[in-house]
Every structure is written in C-alpha cells, then in structure tokens.
C-alpha cells in the first residue's frame, strides 16, 4: 500500500510540473513579444542536442577503444 501511495504522489508531482511548464509556455507565447515564447523550446532543443552529441561521441570513443585494443 505504501509503494502505491508513494507512486501516486510522485506521479502527481510530475504531472503538476508538466502542467505548470505548459501553462508557462502558453503564457509566454501569447505575449506581444514572441521571443520569450521561444525560451522553453530553445532550452529543450539544446538539451536534446547535448544528449544526442553525448550518445554519438560515446559510440565513437567506444569503437576507437575497441580498435586500439586490437579487436575487430
């Protein structure tokens, strides 16, 4: 019972956070200046780009390490 309660509380916290981010994005995009509305999508894009580059670089370095060890 305790595990279910904790899981529900965590789910509610994350859903409230998501709702807040969406509400904030709508608020910023409806302002007269459209530039503040691009802040959150820009942050999200840069974060995903960082993750993508991290995955690619880890695969490249893993391949170089394997070839340097003499494995094919």
N, C-alpha and C positions, 0 to 999 in steps of 0.2 A: 504494500500500500504506500509505503514511504517513497519507493522508487517512482511509482506512477505520479504521486503528488509533485515530486521534485521535477520530473519530466514535464509535467503540465506547466509548472511555474516557469521553467526555462523557456518552453515554447511560447508562453505569453509574453515574456520579456523580449524575446527576439521578434515576435510579431509586432509588438508595440514599437520597437526600434525601427522596424521596416516601415510601419505606417508613418512614423514621425519623419523619416527620410523622404518618403514620397510626398507627404504634405509640405515639407520644406521645399522640395524641388518644384512643386506646383506653385507655391507662393513666390519663389524666386523667378520662375519663368513668366508669371503674369505681371511682373513689374514693368514699368515703362522701359527701362533699360534691359535688353535681352542678355547682356553679358553675364550678370550674376546667375542667370538660369543655366549657364553652361559650366558652372563651377563643379557641381557634383558629377555630371557625366564626364568632365575632363579628368577629375580625380579617379573615377572608376576606370577610364581608359588607360591612364598612366599606370595604375595598379596592375591591370591585366597585362599590359605591355611588359612590365617588370617581371611578372610571373612567367610570361612566355619566353622572355630572354633568359631567365634563370633556368628553365627547363631545357632550352636549346643548348645553353653553354654547359650544363651538366652532362648532357649526352655527348657533346663533342669532347669534353675532357675525359669522360669515361672511355670513349673509343681510343683517344690518344694514349691513355694509360695502358689499355689492353695491348695496343700495337707496340708500345715501348717495352712491354714485358716479353715480347716475342710470340704472343698468341695470335692466331689468325682469326 
